[in-house]
Amino acid sequence: MTRMSFWPLVAAVSASALIAVARAADPPKTERPAASKPSPEALERTRREVRMLDDLYKTSIVMITDAYVTEKSDLPAGSAFQKLFQTMREKGWHDVRLIDATGEPYDDDNLPKDDFEKSAIKALKAGQASDEKIVTKNGKNYLRVATAIPVVMEKCTLCHENYKKVPKGQAIGALGYEIEIR
């Protein structure tokens, strides 16, 4: 498949993600004071949104890789999704990024950037499926979540030769989310 014919599929997945997020979102609420703790209901809604997005992104990446990546010169699904993640961020939906756990990232921008990401990668490599933390920025509460990405297909090693030496089931990376708790 050519790189040009790959983008309509990425656009379709992007549209699906926007629709799913819009359907999952609650009506805007008035802003809480900076010191308030999020309600258990709001926190659970945000966790549910993360689970939905995580399923959507990971399923789509695997499907695209399976159907369209046949040789090293093909556009990697991870690269396409970097653009999708950028679009989600720019449109104000949420922030999500790929985080490397191998120490040999495809792109240095994927290295863990802060204490939460570094701690989350350690937890994921130790076998946890996810790690989370509530943070406050600009008077708003956000849920930060990192979810494990294991190698699920042999095709992943077309672009990531170093994945061949990772034990089966161990996280090679994570999707790192930051979503406002509403």
Backbone as JSON, one array per atom type, in Angstrom:
{
  "sequence": "MTRMSFWPLVAAVSASALIAVARAADPPKTERPAASKPSPEALERTRREVRMLDDLYKTSIVMITDAYVTEKSDLPAGSAFQKLFQTMREKGWHDVRLIDATGEPYDDDNLPKDDFEKSAIKALKAGQASDEKIVTKNGKNYLRVATAIPVVMEKCTLCHENYKKVPKGQAIGALGYEIEIR",
  "N": [[0.84, -1.17, 0.0], [0.52, 2.21, -0.79], [1.93, 5.21, 0.6], [0.25, 7.38, 0.24], [-2.33, 6.25, -0.09], [-2.75, 5.32, 2.4], [-3.43, 7.36, 4.16], [-6.25, 8.06, 3.92], [-7.4, 6.03, 5.48], [-6.3, 6.57, 7.97], [-7.5, 9.03, 8.4], [-10.17, 8.23, 8.61], [-10.07, 6.71, 10.97], [-9.36, 8.76, 12.7], [-11.65, 10.38, 12.58], [-13.48, 8.61, 13.69], [-12.47, 8.43, 16.27], [-12.88, 11.07, 17.2], [-15.69, 11.21, 17.13], [-16.35, 9.18, 18.96], [-15.23, 10.22, 21.33], [-16.68, 12.6, 21.58], [-19.23, 11.58, 22.0], [-18.83, 10.3, 24.42], [-18.29, 12.32, 26.16], [-19.33, 14.45, 28.82], [-21.74, 17.09, 29.34], [-20.3, 20.41, 29.51], [-19.12, 21.47, 32.66], [-19.28, 23.84, 35.35], [-16.29, 25.5, 36.24], [-14.29, 24.16, 38.84], [-13.08, 25.2, 42.08], [-9.52, 25.64, 42.51], [-8.42, 24.01, 44.54], [-10.15, 21.88, 44.93], [-11.11, 18.46, 45.17], [-11.5, 15.94, 42.7], [-14.72, 14.53, 42.02], [-15.75, 11.17, 42.86], [-17.37, 10.1, 40.84], [-16.81, 11.72, 38.59], [-14.12, 11.13, 38.26], [-14.28, 8.38, 37.66], [-15.71, 8.52, 35.23], [-13.76, 9.72, 33.63], [-11.73, 7.8, 33.73], [-13.06, 5.78, 32.36], [-13.28, 6.97, 29.85], [-10.55, 7.02, 29.14], [-10.08, 4.24, 28.97], [-11.74, 3.61, 26.79], [-10.58, 5.17, 24.71], [-8.03, 4.04, 24.7], [-8.56, 1.38, 23.91], [-9.6, 1.95, 21.35], [-7.42, 3.26, 20.0], [-5.29, 1.34, 20.21], [-6.41, -0.98, 19.03], [-6.86, -0.01, 16.45], [-4.25, 0.64, 15.57], [-3.07, -1.91, 15.49], [-4.76, -3.16, 13.59], [-4.28, -1.57, 11.29], [-1.52, -1.93, 10.97], [-1.48, -4.71, 10.51], [-2.98, -4.9, 8.12], [-1.79, -3.1, 6.27], [0.98, -2.74, 6.51], [3.67, -4.12, 5.11], [6.29, -4.21, 4.43], [9.5, -2.83, 5.32], [9.68, -0.24, 4.23], [7.1, 0.75, 4.22], [4.68, 3.05, 5.56], [4.84, 3.32, 8.99], [2.33, 2.38, 11.33], [2.49, 3.53, 13.86], [3.78, 5.97, 13.35], [1.86, 7.27, 11.81], [-0.14, 7.47, 13.71], [1.04, 9.22, 15.49], [0.6, 11.64, 14.24], [-2.19, 11.68, 14.36], [-2.52, 11.79, 17.16], [-1.41, 14.3, 17.63], [-3.29, 15.91, 16.33], [-5.57, 15.45, 17.94], [-4.7, 16.66, 20.31], [-4.27, 19.33, 19.42], [-6.87, 20.07, 18.77], [-7.97, 20.18, 21.21], [-9.09, 17.99, 22.5], [-7.83, 15.85, 23.99], [-4.73, 14.8, 25.47], [-2.34, 12.61, 24.25], [0.33, 10.34, 23.97], [3.02, 8.42, 22.55], [5.19, 6.47, 24.51], [8.4, 5.39, 25.04], [9.7, 2.29, 26.3], [11.92, 0.78, 26.1], [14.41, 1.93, 26.0], [15.61, 2.3, 23.64], [14.41, 4.17, 21.63], [12.26, 4.66, 18.74], [12.05, 7.23, 18.01], [13.52, 9.97, 19.58], [11.79, 11.74, 20.86], [9.96, 10.12, 22.04], [10.92, 9.2, 24.43], [10.56, 8.79, 28.03], [9.37, 11.71, 29.66], [8.98, 13.02, 32.13], [8.73, 12.79, 35.77], [6.39, 11.28, 36.35], [5.99, 9.77, 33.96], [8.4, 8.32, 33.85], [8.25, 6.81, 36.23], [5.88, 5.42, 35.7], [6.6, 3.85, 33.48], [8.46, 2.13, 34.71], [6.7, 0.74, 36.4], [5.02, -0.49, 34.5], [6.83, -2.1, 33.13], [7.34, -3.83, 35.16], [5.14, -5.35, 35.14], [2.58, -4.28, 35.59], [-0.58, -3.34, 34.17], [-1.37, -0.76, 33.77], [-0.81, 2.64, 34.9], [-1.53, 5.38, 37.01], [-2.19, 8.88, 37.79], [-3.42, 11.72, 39.5], [-3.36, 15.07, 38.6], [-3.03, 18.63, 39.06], [-3.52, 21.42, 37.08], [-3.42, 24.76, 36.17], [-5.68, 25.31, 37.75], [-7.37, 23.18, 37.19], [-8.27, 19.73, 37.34], [-6.56, 16.86, 36.2], [-6.38, 13.61, 34.78], [-3.73, 11.52, 34.59], [-2.59, 8.86, 32.75], [-0.84, 5.91, 32.04], [-0.65, 3.33, 29.75], [0.18, -0.05, 29.13], [2.08, -1.14, 26.29], [2.61, -3.99, 24.68], [4.66, -6.08, 22.52], [2.76, -7.18, 19.94], [2.65, -8.26, 17.46], [4.56, -9.89, 14.92], [5.26, -8.26, 12.83], [5.89, -5.82, 13.94], [8.58, -5.8, 14.4], [9.7, -5.14, 12.01], [10.27, -2.41, 11.84], [11.29, -2.02, 14.32], [13.76, -3.46, 15.33], [14.97, -4.04, 17.77], [12.91, -4.99, 19.36], [12.81, -7.7, 19.15], [14.35, -8.87, 21.12], [12.97, -8.48, 23.46], [11.29, -9.86, 26.21], [8.41, -11.97, 25.82], [5.26, -10.49, 26.24], [6.19, -8.43, 27.87], [6.16, -4.92, 28.43], [6.95, -2.74, 25.8], [6.6, -0.18, 25.52], [4.38, 2.61, 26.09], [1.1, 4.07, 26.01], [0.59, 7.31, 26.8], [-1.65, 9.21, 28.54], [-3.34, 12.32, 29.12], [-6.0, 13.69, 30.54], [-8.62, 15.94, 31.09], [-10.42, 15.96, 34.11], [-13.78, 15.86, 34.35]],
  "CA": [[0.0, 0.0, 0.0], [1.32, 3.43, -0.86], [1.73, 6.14, 1.72], [-0.89, 8.25, -0.06], [-3.58, 5.55, 0.13], [-2.82, 5.02, 3.82], [-3.99, 8.5, 4.89], [-7.71, 8.02, 4.11], [-7.71, 5.15, 6.6], [-5.97, 7.31, 9.19], [-8.55, 10.05, 8.55], [-11.36, 7.55, 9.08], [-9.86, 6.38, 12.38], [-9.42, 10.04, 13.41], [-13.06, 10.77, 12.68], [-14.1, 7.68, 14.65], [-12.03, 8.82, 17.61], [-13.57, 12.3, 17.56], [-17.09, 10.88, 17.39], [-16.41, 8.42, 20.21], [-14.95, 11.13, 22.44], [-17.8, 13.52, 21.7], [-20.35, 10.84, 22.6], [-18.5, 9.93, 25.79], [-18.11, 13.53, 26.98], [-20.48, 15.01, 29.51], [-21.83, 18.54, 29.1], [-19.33, 21.15, 30.3], [-19.52, 21.86, 34.01], [-18.59, 25.05, 35.76], [-14.95, 25.19, 36.76], [-14.18, 24.02, 40.29], [-11.92, 25.9, 42.65], [-8.26, 24.94, 42.29], [-8.07, 23.04, 45.57], [-11.14, 20.83, 45.1], [-10.78, 17.11, 44.75], [-12.53, 15.49, 41.76], [-15.7, 13.59, 42.58], [-15.52, 9.79, 42.4], [-18.09, 9.9, 39.58], [-16.06, 12.37, 37.52], [-12.89, 10.35, 38.07], [-14.63, 7.14, 36.97], [-16.03, 8.88, 33.83], [-12.5, 9.97, 32.94], [-11.08, 6.49, 33.56], [-13.8, 5.09, 31.29], [-12.86, 7.61, 28.59], [-9.21, 6.52, 28.84], [-10.2, 2.84, 28.51], [-12.32, 3.64, 25.44], [-9.56, 5.67, 23.78], [-6.95, 3.06, 24.64], [-9.05, 0.3, 23.04], [-9.72, 2.47, 19.98], [-6.1, 3.49, 19.41], [-4.51, 0.11, 20.09], [-7.05, -1.84, 18.03], [-6.64, 0.6, 15.13], [-2.83, 0.49, 15.2], [-2.86, -3.31, 15.13], [-5.46, -3.42, 12.33], [-3.57, -0.9, 10.21], [-0.25, -2.64, 10.78], [-1.78, -6.01, 9.92], [-3.5, -4.78, 6.75], [-1.09, -2.2, 5.36], [2.44, -2.73, 6.64], [4.18, -5.4, 4.6], [7.74, -4.12, 4.33], [10.08, -1.75, 6.13], [9.47, 1.07, 3.61], [5.72, 1.2, 4.43], [4.48, 4.0, 6.66], [4.46, 2.63, 10.22], [1.1, 2.87, 11.96], [2.87, 4.41, 14.96], [4.06, 7.32, 12.81], [0.57, 7.85, 11.43], [-0.88, 7.82, 14.92], [1.65, 10.42, 16.07], [-0.13, 12.76, 13.63], [-3.52, 11.64, 14.94], [-2.42, 12.28, 18.53], [-1.18, 15.75, 17.52], [-4.58, 16.51, 15.98], [-6.42, 15.4, 19.14], [-4.17, 17.68, 21.21], [-4.5, 20.66, 18.85], [-8.3, 20.36, 18.81], [-8.35, 20.32, 22.61], [-9.81, 16.81, 23.0], [-7.04, 15.22, 25.04], [-3.32, 14.64, 25.13], [-1.88, 11.22, 24.28], [1.59, 10.2, 23.27], [3.77, 7.17, 22.68], [6.32, 6.56, 25.43], [9.28, 4.22, 24.9], [10.11, 1.6, 27.53], [13.06, -0.08, 25.8], [15.67, 2.66, 26.04], [16.03, 2.45, 22.24], [13.19, 4.64, 20.96], [12.22, 4.93, 17.3], [12.22, 8.68, 17.96], [13.87, 10.43, 20.93], [10.63, 12.4, 21.47], [9.16, 9.11, 22.72], [11.49, 8.87, 25.74], [9.81, 9.35, 29.15], [9.75, 13.11, 29.81], [8.88, 13.56, 33.48], [8.75, 11.78, 36.83], [5.27, 10.37, 36.21], [6.24, 8.84, 32.85], [9.5, 7.43, 34.24], [7.71, 5.89, 37.23], [4.88, 4.57, 35.05], [7.32, 2.87, 32.66], [8.97, 1.11, 35.63], [5.55, -0.07, 36.84], [4.55, -1.29, 33.37], [7.84, -3.13, 32.88], [7.23, -4.78, 36.26], [3.97, -6.18, 34.92], [1.29, -3.61, 35.71], [-1.22, -3.03, 32.88], [-1.46, 0.69, 33.65], [-0.45, 3.42, 36.07], [-2.24, 6.66, 36.9], [-1.95, 9.92, 38.79], [-4.23, 12.93, 39.32], [-2.55, 16.29, 38.7], [-3.77, 19.87, 38.91], [-2.85, 22.43, 36.25], [-4.25, 25.92, 35.89], [-6.94, 25.2, 38.48], [-8.18, 22.05, 36.71], [-7.74, 18.41, 37.62], [-6.34, 16.0, 35.04], [-5.96, 12.24, 35.04], [-2.62, 11.03, 33.75], [-2.6, 7.4, 32.73], [0.05, 5.24, 31.08], [-1.1, 1.95, 29.54], [1.25, -0.85, 28.53], [2.08, -1.62, 24.91], [3.54, -5.1, 24.44], [4.77, -6.46, 21.1], [1.65, -8.09, 19.68], [2.77, -8.8, 16.11], [5.91, -10.03, 14.39], [5.51, -7.12, 11.93], [6.44, -4.69, 14.7], [10.03, -5.85, 14.34], [10.18, -4.57, 10.74], [10.83, -1.09, 12.14], [11.86, -2.04, 15.67], [14.58, -4.68, 15.44], [15.27, -4.28, 19.18], [11.8, -5.67, 20.02], [13.03, -9.16, 19.1], [14.99, -9.32, 22.36], [12.11, -8.2, 24.6], [10.51, -11.04, 26.6], [7.0, -11.95, 25.43], [4.35, -9.9, 27.21], [6.75, -7.25, 28.55], [5.89, -3.65, 27.78], [8.01, -2.08, 25.04], [6.24, 1.22, 25.57], [3.09, 2.94, 26.69], [0.37, 5.25, 25.59], [0.47, 8.21, 27.96], [-2.82, 10.08, 28.41], [-3.64, 13.37, 30.1], [-7.37, 14.06, 30.2], [-9.27, 16.72, 32.13], [-11.48, 15.29, 34.87], [-14.97, 16.74, 34.34]],
  "C": [[0.89, 1.24, 0.0], [1.02, 4.3, 0.34], [0.5, 7.02, 1.48], [-2.22, 7.54, 0.22], [-3.78, 5.18, 1.6], [-3.56, 6.12, 4.57], [-5.51, 8.52, 4.95], [-8.12, 7.12, 5.28], [-7.41, 5.85, 7.92], [-7.03, 8.38, 9.44], [-9.83, 9.42, 9.09], [-11.24, 7.19, 10.56], [-9.93, 7.66, 13.2], [-10.86, 10.48, 13.62], [-13.77, 9.89, 13.69], [-13.73, 8.07, 16.07], [-12.75, 10.08, 18.07], [-15.03, 12.04, 17.9], [-17.23, 10.16, 18.72], [-16.18, 9.32, 21.41], [-16.11, 12.08, 22.65], [-18.99, 12.83, 22.35], [-20.1, 10.53, 24.07], [-18.46, 11.14, 26.72], [-19.43, 13.96, 27.62], [-20.56, 16.49, 29.15], [-20.83, 19.28, 29.98], [-19.92, 21.55, 31.66], [-18.78, 23.15, 34.35], [-17.27, 24.65, 36.4], [-14.95, 25.17, 38.28], [-13.03, 24.89, 40.8], [-10.68, 25.01, 42.54], [-8.01, 23.82, 43.3], [-9.06, 21.88, 45.67], [-10.66, 19.5, 44.52], [-11.86, 16.65, 43.77], [-13.48, 14.49, 42.43], [-15.37, 12.18, 42.09], [-16.2, 9.51, 41.06], [-17.33, 10.51, 38.4], [-14.77, 11.61, 37.22], [-13.19, 9.06, 37.32], [-15.01, 7.41, 35.51], [-14.74, 9.07, 33.02], [-11.73, 8.67, 32.73], [-11.75, 5.71, 32.42], [-13.41, 5.66, 29.92], [-11.47, 7.12, 28.18], [-9.28, 5.09, 28.31], [-10.74, 2.78, 27.09], [-11.29, 4.09, 24.42], [-8.44, 4.66, 23.61], [-7.35, 1.88, 23.74], [-9.1, 0.75, 21.59], [-8.35, 2.61, 19.33], [-5.33, 2.18, 19.2], [-5.09, -0.84, 19.06], [-6.77, -1.31, 16.63], [-5.2, 0.44, 14.67], [-2.55, -0.94, 14.76], [-3.53, -3.62, 13.78], [-4.73, -2.8, 11.14], [-2.25, -1.59, 9.92], [-0.49, -3.97, 10.07], [-2.16, -5.89, 8.45], [-2.58, -4.05, 5.79], [0.43, -2.18, 5.47], [2.95, -4.1, 6.23], [5.7, -5.4, 4.47], [8.22, -2.88, 5.07], [9.82, -0.36, 5.55], [8.04, 1.59, 3.76], [5.65, 2.16, 5.61], [4.05, 3.24, 7.91], [3.2, 3.24, 10.83], [1.42, 3.82, 13.11], [3.15, 5.83, 14.51], [2.77, 8.02, 12.41], [-0.2, 8.29, 12.67], [-0.25, 8.98, 15.67], [0.92, 11.66, 15.53], [-1.55, 12.84, 14.2], [-3.5, 12.2, 16.36], [-2.21, 13.8, 18.56], [-2.49, 16.47, 17.22], [-5.51, 16.54, 17.18], [-6.01, 16.49, 20.12], [-4.51, 19.08, 20.71], [-5.98, 21.05, 18.89], [-8.84, 20.44, 20.24], [-9.11, 19.12, 23.18], [-9.09, 16.18, 24.19], [-5.6, 15.17, 24.56], [-2.97, 13.16, 25.27], [-0.59, 11.16, 23.5], [2.18, 8.82, 23.49], [4.96, 7.41, 23.6], [7.12, 5.27, 25.3], [9.61, 3.63, 26.26], [11.36, 0.76, 27.32], [14.4, 0.6, 26.01], [16.27, 2.86, 24.66], [14.83, 2.92, 21.42], [13.36, 4.8, 19.45], [12.51, 6.41, 17.07], [12.5, 9.14, 19.39], [12.73, 11.18, 21.62], [9.77, 11.43, 22.26], [9.74, 8.69, 24.08], [10.61, 9.44, 26.85], [10.31, 10.76, 29.47], [9.73, 13.63, 31.24], [8.81, 12.42, 34.49], [7.59, 10.79, 36.71], [5.55, 9.33, 35.12], [7.35, 7.85, 33.2], [9.02, 6.38, 35.25], [6.72, 4.92, 36.6], [5.56, 3.49, 34.2], [7.9, 1.77, 33.55], [7.85, 0.18, 36.08], [5.07, -0.99, 35.72], [5.54, -2.41, 33.06], [7.83, -4.19, 33.98], [5.95, -5.62, 36.16], [2.62, -5.53, 35.09], [0.75, -3.32, 34.31], [-1.3, -1.53, 32.66], [-1.01, 1.32, 34.96], [-1.13, 4.77, 35.92], [-1.89, 7.6, 38.03], [-2.88, 11.09, 38.47], [-3.31, 14.12, 39.53], [-3.46, 17.49, 38.53], [-2.92, 20.85, 38.13], [-3.85, 23.54, 35.97], [-5.64, 25.8, 36.52], [-7.85, 24.07, 38.05], [-7.47, 20.74, 37.04], [-7.66, 17.59, 36.34], [-5.96, 14.61, 35.53], [-4.86, 11.91, 34.05], [-2.62, 9.53, 33.88], [-1.58, 6.94, 31.69], [-0.43, 3.8, 30.99], [-0.04, 1.2, 28.74], [1.0, -1.17, 27.06], [3.09, -2.75, 24.82], [3.69, -5.3, 22.93], [3.66, -7.48, 20.86], [1.73, -8.74, 18.3], [4.24, -8.9, 15.71], [6.26, -8.83, 13.5], [6.11, -5.92, 12.66], [7.96, -4.63, 14.59], [10.59, -5.4, 12.99], [10.87, -3.23, 11.0], [11.58, -1.06, 13.47], [12.6, -3.35, 15.88], [14.83, -5.05, 16.91], [14.11, -4.97, 19.92], [11.97, -7.18, 20.04], [13.61, -9.69, 20.4], [14.16, -9.05, 23.61], [11.3, -9.46, 24.94], [9.03, -10.87, 26.25], [6.14, -11.41, 26.57], [4.87, -8.67, 27.92], [6.44, -5.99, 27.74], [7.12, -3.13, 27.05], [7.78, -0.57, 25.04], [4.9, 1.4, 26.23], [2.41, 4.01, 25.86], [0.17, 6.06, 26.85], [-0.64, 9.21, 27.71], [-2.81, 11.16, 29.48], [-4.99, 13.94, 29.7], [-7.97, 14.82, 31.38], [-10.37, 15.9, 32.79], [-12.65, 16.26, 34.95], [-16.15, 16.04, 34.95]]
}
